[in-house]
Amino acid sequence: MTTTITKEEWLATLVGIDTTSRNSNMGLIETIRDALSAQGVDSWLTTDDKGAKANLFATLPASDGQTQGGVALSGHTDVVPVDGQDWNSDPFVLLPSQDRFYGRGTCDMKGFIATAMALVPEFLQQKRSKPIHLAFSYDEEVGCAGAPFMLKELQKRNQKIDGCVVGEPTGMRVVVAHKGINLFTCRIHGKAAHSSLTPVGCNAIEHAARLICHIRDLADHYRDTGPYDKHYDVAYSTITTNMIQGGIAVNTIPGECEFNYEFRNLPGMPGEQIQAKIQEYVSNELLPRMQKEFPEARIDISADASAPPLEASEQAAITELVRALTQDHETRKVAYGTEAGLFQQLGIPTIVCGPGLIEQAHKPDEFVEFSQLNDCENFLRKLSASL
């Protein structure tokens, strides 16, 4: 690695490493770590239990060597699968075409990481009174599972950060709030039996259906009664059941059924409050009904992942700074989740602003426009100069 790699070259490198969440991201993380090391920048990693995935955190010190305070540039390194998608090119080979770069992750969100990495040599030459930090995570796409380990290590190291910019695709517009996301798996354990002997069994699918309908009723309640926030495209908290499996044969009462549900809660509406309503129905109504049929019936609900909502303060220095640099003063809130709420939860004022449009994320022929990367480059230059 040299210190003159362009953002386009960085993007080609990053897209070329398949970091679908089910895979390791170590190849990408080690590439970034080695490039930083070659420029005299130390970084540290936090890994998952198997050592197959890692977060990376690096600090570009201020001119006087100061490493506390400053601004963090945050991005996730994993991407969603391409399985079953009809791409017109290899999703893991960057394709420049007209005014766009095509490839998995170009928009979400390797374009931001590539731009930040290309500017590292320039950042290192600048005279700054505050440091710039790079915070690159794993497993954001599966419930923001990796970043908490990095943030826990930041606390342990007493690392102070004045503000954070999460570079998710926003069209380089300022996003000051988003909903939380909470993912759950529910397993219904009934009793299998031949379908001709219905009273002998306890039908797990049918009881799962009762709970799923209750979850839908609860979702309808929030839709009809709020609370609401008009700045969101979906102005209320939502709950949906998105996957279900159960049964082994058409003539067998199913003893097991499993389904997954999620809810996306508005800031100010605790996720625990929504889950408590679901658990109350399970404990007080559904499980007693099941156990009348089969005393050993049970319902297990496990929390798979969660990320808190974001509600940035307009008075926070990072909000005022990014608004000034982008000349964007619109109140913009989004229904999708990011890692920004995790940084805010740690006491780090955070906003979301990055290249590309969320409408292009996760789709076949994902792309980012050249102009968006150029706008991001100009923004990061101004951000660094402001320090």
Secondary structure, DSSP 4 states (H G I P E B T S, - for coil): --TT--HHHHHHHHHTS--BTTS--HHHHHHHHHHHHHTT--EEEEE-TTSS-EEEEEEE--TT---SSSEEEEEE--B---TT---SS-TTS-EEETTEEESTTIIIIIHHHHHHHHTHHHHHHS--SS-EEEEEES-GGGTS-SHHHHHHHHHHTT---SEEEE---STT--B-EE--EEEEEEEEE-B-EEGGGGGGSB-HHHHHHHHHHHHHHHHHHHHHH----TTSSS-S-EEEEEEEEE-S-TTEE-SEEEEEEEEEPPTTS-HHHHHHHHHHHIIIIIHHHHHHH-TT-EEEEEEEEEE--EE--TTSHHHHHHHHHHT-----EESS--SHHHHHHTT--EEE--SS-GGGTTSTT-EEEHHHHHHHHHHHHHHHHT-
